Amino acid sequence: MTAKAAAPRLELKGISKRFPGVVANDQVSFAVPAGTIHALLGENGAGKSTLVKIIYGVQSADEGAIVFDGNLVQIGSPKEARALGIGMVFQHFSLFEAMTVLENIALGMDDPPPRRQLEARVREVLDSYGLSLDPHRYVHTLSVGERQRIEIVRALLQEPRLLIMDEPTSVLTPQEVEELFKTLWRLANEGCSILYISHKLHEIEVLCESATILRGGKVVGSCDPRRESAKSMAEMMIGGSLKDLSDKSDCSYGEDRFTVSGLSAPGEPPFGTSLKDVSFSVRSGEIFGIAGVAGNGQNELLAVISGETQAGVTGSIRLEGRELSQLSVGARRKAGLASSPEERNGHAAVPAMSLAENAILSARSRMGLASGGVIKGGAAKDYATRVIEAFSVKATGPAAAAGSLSGGNLQKFVMGREIMQNPAVFVVSQPTWGVDAGAASFIRQAMIDLVAKGASVVVVSQDLDELLELCDRLAVINEGRLSEAMDVKGIDIEKVGLLMGGVHGSEIDGAGAGRAADPSHAPAKRPEPAL
């Protein structure tokens, strides 16, 4: 890898890209010097994904120029990008679970060497960067963090001069985030430039030394994240002020309102995770968090609690002392249990149906939107209108199809539809997944307002920052088992990370006192390059 040069490693000049009815990128220009970690920030729909696809050759720009290492280049495909020295690690991994690490690496290379030579090169990269990975293990046996290392090693084998990282920490434990940051800092110190996309602004503060902000497809500013706060960067992204969440320190808790005891259930075939003796309780006025890496039983837990899954379920689910485990979804809702699943399109909402019709799906009983099997169309429209207004949903009205809304606005409608029913207990999975900073802040505040009225809220999330900000207590789910609950104040992040990674019992206790809650979960600063 080359040392820092005078010319920028990457320079974009007036990049524009249009789709029918949408301008994804509008005269985007910025530069990334060699050996720097540069953040690309923006809300959903700001144009980040389109831009990096143009840089990596997945799409072509309608206008503008790309200059790489001082040379004007045309990048017509990912293969051409890799030939120039541009690598990319995508948010969603492209791996074959029934094949080994080495076989997956070979499949991702344009011209892989013979097997023994490739294994020697892979081990050399692993040793050089301190990455722990067995080339002969099958992918289905690996953690999410280990799977990401496959993608990173595959990119490093190409000896990239520019590495694009798209939401690389969204499913990693704190320990895995720390190891990733060390790898990226070493790459930068060796002269590789890194273009880093993430919604976790605390990480941007720690990792990156420059940032470009996109809004509506245009560059609206730049900054040094080390001199900014997460809030100030979020406000640059949304073009307005971002309200602080209400202080929960003065809230008082009531008795246990919602109790789950010894809950077990089979996983959904073929790859679902079985629930194993899950127990927890939530007090009135409390937000209880469930942390964990994706695929450890979160979806199964929500389906069992909501009543969508009942076959093979054992254990107890009680709301204010009333047993719910034998009740239907509708009966549980009548009893005061509201829920919102991770997938909003097709699960929480039907895209082809109007917002008023989607309101009927879950609010018909508690909000009187149907009686004796007859739908009250006027009442449904009125309720949907109230949700739209109260939750600032950008929509043409209650007749708008759910599928016509942006992801963030649909999520606000779904959350508003449930919260405005004033449930006794609200169980929600990934409440702010894929939504922009403004919408995420609004949704989190709505949950805080709900518990301020005495309700209980259970938040299932992969975003540990979100749980630390919102929750009073949290537990970790791993392979269908739930840890003991921990108070968020003064929580040991190292212990949480070990639990997320599947370490339990004496190994956790032997870890000693770890780091207290720190929003970055990462090393304090980039180390100096070796002389």
N, C-alpha and C positions, 0 to 999 in steps of 0.2 A: 504494500500500500504506500502511496506517495505521501510525502510530507506536505505541510501547508504550502500553498502556492499563492502568488499575488492575485491571480485571477480567481473569481469565485468558482467553486466546484460546480454549482448549478445556478443558472440565471434564466429566469422566465421573463419574456418581454411581450406584454400585451396579449396574453393568452385568452382567447374567447372560445366558448363552446355553447352551441344552441341546440335545443331539442324542441319539438313542436310545442309551442306555447310557453316555453321556459328558456330563460338564459341562465345556464348553469354557471358559467364563468364569463366575466365581463372585464376585458382588458386587465387581466391579472399580471402584475409584475413584482418580482422580488428576487433576492439573491441569497444563496447559502454558501458561505465561505468554506474552504477545506478545513476539516478537523473540528467542525462545530456541530452542536446538537440544536437544531432549529425546530421550533414548534409551529404547527399549522393549526390555528384555532378558529372555531366558528360553530354556530348552532347547527342543528340538523337542517339540511337544505341550503347551507351556506355555499356549497360548491367544493368542499374538501375532497370528497371521494372522486368526483369527476376529474379534479385537477391531478391527483396522484395517478389516476388511471392514464391520463395523457402522458405524464412523465414516464410511466412504466410501459407505455406502448399498447395498452389495452384499448384505448380510444385515441382518435386523432383530433387535434384542435382545428377549429374553423379559421382562426386567425392567430397570429403571433409567432414567436420564435423561441426555441430552446437552445441555450448555449451551455455546453458541458465542457469543463476544463478549458474554456476560452475558445472552443470550436462550435460553430453553428451546426446543429445535428438534426436529423429527421429520424424519429423513433417510430417505426411502423409496426412493431410487435414486441412482446416481452423478451423474445429471444434476442432481438436487436438491442433492447435495453440492457440485458445481461452482458452482451458482448461489449458494450460501452463501459460496463462496471457499475451498473445500477441493479441493486437487489431490493426485494420487497418481502416483508413478512406480513401476511394478511391476518386480519382479526379472526377469520374462520379458517382453520387449518384444512389442507387438502391432503389427507393421509389415508392409507388403506390399513384398517385395523388388523386384518388377518396376516399382514406382512411385517417383517422385522424393520428395525430402525434403518439398517444399512440398505435394505431393499427399497424403502421409501425414499431415502436420500438419492439413490441411483435413478429412480423413476423421475425425480424432479430435476435432473441435470440434462443439459442438452447433449453432452458427449461424455458419458461416464467412463472412467478408466476401468481396467479389469478389476474384479472383485477384491483381490488381495491388495492391490495398489490403492483402491478406494478406501478399504478399511484402514490401511496405514495412514492415509491422509485424514480420514475422519478422526482417528485416535490422536493424531498430531494436533488438530484443531481443538479437540476436547481438552487435551492436556494443556495446550497453550493458553486457553481462556478459562481454565479451571471449571469446565462444565462437566457435570456428572451424568453420564449416559452410556448404557451398554449397547453397542451396535447390533447385538444379536437378540435383544429382547423384542417381543412382539408388541406392536403399538397398543393393542387393546389392554395390555397390562400396565400401561404408563399413566402417570398423573397428567393433568392438563399442562402443568409447567414443563414436564419432561417432553411432552408432545411439541410444545413451542420450541424447545431446544433443537428438535429435529429441523424445524423450519429455519432457525437461526444458523445452524451448522451448514445446512444446504446453501444458504446465502453466503456464508463465510468462505465456503469452498470455491466460490466464484471470485474471491478476492475483490469485493465491491469497493468502489470509491464513494458511492452514495448508497445508503441503506434507508429504505422507507419502512417505518413501523406504524401500522394502523391499529390503534386501540390495543396495544400489546399486553396490558396488565389487567384487562377486564375480568379475567377468570383465574388470576394467580393469587396464591397466598402471599402474605407480607414477606415471608422469607424468600419466595421465588421472585418477588418484585425487587428485593435488594440484590439478589444475584444477577438479575437482568440488568439493573442499573450499572453494576460493576463492569459487566461485559460491554455495555454501550460506552461507558466512559473510557474503557481501554481502547476500544475501536477508534473513538474520537482522538485520543491521544496519539494514536498511530497514523492519524491523517484522514481517516474515513469521515465523511460528512453523514449526518443522520437527520432525516426529516421525520418528525415525530408527531403523530396525531393522537390526542387523548382528550376525553372529557374530564379527566381527573386533574383539576387545575393545581392541587397541592403537589402533585408529582411534577407538573410542568415547572413550578417554582424551584424545585430541587434539582431537576435534571437539565433543563434547557437554559441556554445563554442568550437566545434571541427568539422572537416569535413574530409571525405575520397573522393578522386577524382578518378573516373574511366575513362579510355579511351580505346576503343577497347576491352572491357571486362576485362581489367586488372586494378589493383590498381597502379596508377602512382604517387601518392603522398598523403599527408595529410597536414592539416594546422589548425590554429586557425583563424576562419573568422574575429574575432574582431581585429586582427592584420593585416588583408589584406584589399584590396579594391576590388570592384566588377570587375574592370579591371584585377587585378592580378589573381583573381580566375578564370576568364574567360580564361585567357592565360594558366593557368594550365590545364584547361579542353581541350583546343584545341591543346596544345603543341606548341604554337607559339605566336608571338606578335599580338596584336589587335590594329588596328589603331583607333585613336580618330576621331570622326566625324568632318567634316569641320565646322568652326565657322560660324554661320548664322547671327551674330550680325551686320555685315556690309551690309547685303543685303538690297536692296531697293524694294519697292512695286509699282506696277503700278495701273491702274484703276481696278475696279471690272470687272473680266473677266467672272466669272461663277456665275449665280444668280438663286436661287431656291426660289419661292414665293408661299405661301399658298398651299403647296403640301399636298393633302389628297388622301388616297387610302385604299381600304378594305384589311384586312389581309387575308392571305391564309388559307382556312378552313383546319382542325377544330380549330387549336390553334394559328394561325397567329395573329400578332398585327397590327391593323389598324394605318395608318399614319394620323395625325391630324394637319393640318395647319402648316406644316414644312417650315421654311424660313431661308435662310442663303445666304451669298455671299462670294466669294473668289477672292482675288486680284491676279494679275499676280505676280509671284515671291513669293507666299505665300503657306505655308502648313497649311491647316485647319483641325483640329481634331474633331472627333465625338466620345465621350466617352459614356460608358453605360454598364450595366450588360446585359449578353446575353438574347435574347428573348424580347427585348423592341422595335423592329421594324427596327433593323439594316439591316437585310437581305431584308426586304421589301423595304427599302429606296434605297438600291443599285439596286434592280431589277427595280424599277420605274425610277431611273436616267439613267440606262443603256438602258432602253427601253424594257427589257424582260417582264415587266408587264405594260400593258396599259389600261386594262379593269377597268372601274370605277375610273380612275385617274382624279383628278381635280387640277388646279393650273398651275404654269408656271415654265419651265426650260429653261434658256437662256444662250447661250454661245456667248460671244462678241456681245450681242444684238439680236442674232438670236434665235427664238423660236424653241425648239427641241421636245416639249412634244408630237407632233403629228407624229414625224418621227420614222422610224424603227430603229432597233439596227444598221444595216449596214449604214444607212444614218447618224446616230449620230456619228458613227466612222469616216465617211468621213468628217464630219464637224469638227473633232478634239477632240472628246470625247473618251478616252480609259477607260476601267474598268477591274477590276479583282475581282472576288467573293471570299468569304471565303473558300469554298470547292474547292480545286485544282483538286482532282481526280474525274472526272466525270462531273465537272462543268466548271472549268477553263481549263481543259485538258481532252482529251479522252485517258485513259490508254492504250488501244490496238493499238492506232495510233502512228506513228512515230513522232519524234519531228518536222520534216519538215512538215508533214501533220497537226500537231497541230499549227504550225506557220501560215498556210494558213487560219485557222479558224477565226482569228481575224485581221490578217495583210494583207489579200489579196488585199484590195483596196489601203490602204495608202502606201504599199511597192511594189505594182505592181506584186503580186504573181499570179494573174489571170487576164484574159482579155477576154471579150465577152463570159464568161462562160467557158473558157478553162484555166485549171490550168497550170502554168509554173513551172514544176517540178524542173528544174535547179535553177531557181530563189528562190524557196522555200528552197531548200537544202542550197544554199548560205546564205540566210538570217538566217536560223536555225544555221548554222555554225558560223556566226558572233555573234549571241546571246550566243552560247555555249562558245566562246572564250572571249567575252567581260565580261560575268558574271561568268566566272570560273565554269561553270557547269560540273560536273564530269559525263561524258557520253561517249559512244563509238563513237558517231558521230550523224549526223542528222537522220540517219536511225534507231537509237535506239528507242524502244517503250517507251512512256512516263511512262508507268507502271513499267519499269525496273529501274527507277531512285529512289533514296531515296527521302523522303519528302522534305528535305531542298534543294536538287538539282533541283527537279521539281519546287519548288516555285521560285528559282532563274531563271529558264528558263521562267516561266510564267511572272514574273515581267520584265525580260529582253525583252521578246517578245512585251510587251506593251510599255515599256519606250523607246526602240530603234525606235519606230514609231514617236517619238518626238511629242506627243499629246499636244494640247493646254491645255487640262484638263485631269488629271488622277485621277480616283476615285477607291480606293482600300479598301477592307475589310480584316482585320487581316493579314497585309502584312508579319509578321514574326511568325505567329502562328505555333507552333510545330517545329520550325527550331532552329539549334544550334546557339551558340553565334557568331561564325565567320560568318555564313551565314546571321544572323540577322543584324550584323554590315554592311555587304556588301550591303544588300537590303536598309537599311536606308540611307546609303551614296548615293546610286543611286537615291533615291527620292530627296535628297538635291541637287544633281548635276542637276536634271531635273528642279527644280524651279530656280536654278541659271541661267538657259537659258531663264527664263521668263515664264515658264509654271505655272499652278495652280494645286495643289494636294490636294485631300480630303482623309484623312485617317480615316477609321472607325476601332476602336480597343477597345478590352476589357482591354488592358494592359495600365493602366494609366501612368506607368513609360515611356513607349514608346512614348506616346503622349506628355508628358512633355519634353522629350528629342528632339523630332522632330518638334513640331508644333509651329507656331507663335500665333495662337488663337485656342480656342476649345470651343465646346458646348457639352451639355449632352443630350442624348436621353433617355426618360423614358416613357413607355407605349405609344409610338408612337408620343410623343410631344418632340420638341427640345427647349432647353433653349436658352437664349440670349448668344451670343458669348462673351468669356472672353479672355483677353490677358494672355498668359502663364507666362510672366514675373511677378513675385509677386503674382501669382494666389493663392487664398485661397483654400487649399486642403479640409478643413472641409466643405466649401460650395459645392465643387465638389462632395464630398461624399454624402452629403445630397440630392443633385440633383439626383445622381445615385440611391439613395434609395427611391426616389419618393416624397421628401419634397420640396415644392415650396412656393413662395410668402412671406408673412410676417414671416413665420417660419424660412425661410432662412435669411431674413434681421435681425430678432431678435437674430440670433445666435451670432452676433457680429463678431469682427475680429478673424478669425481662424488662423490656421498655414499656413505659406507661403509654396511654393513648396518644398517638402522634399522627396527625392527618396525612403525613407523607409516607410513613412506613418505609423509609428508605434512608441510605447514608446521607449525612449532612451536606456533603459537597463533593464535587468532582476532584479526584486526586490529581496531583501534578504529574505530567508525563515523565517517564524515566529518562535520564540523560544518557 
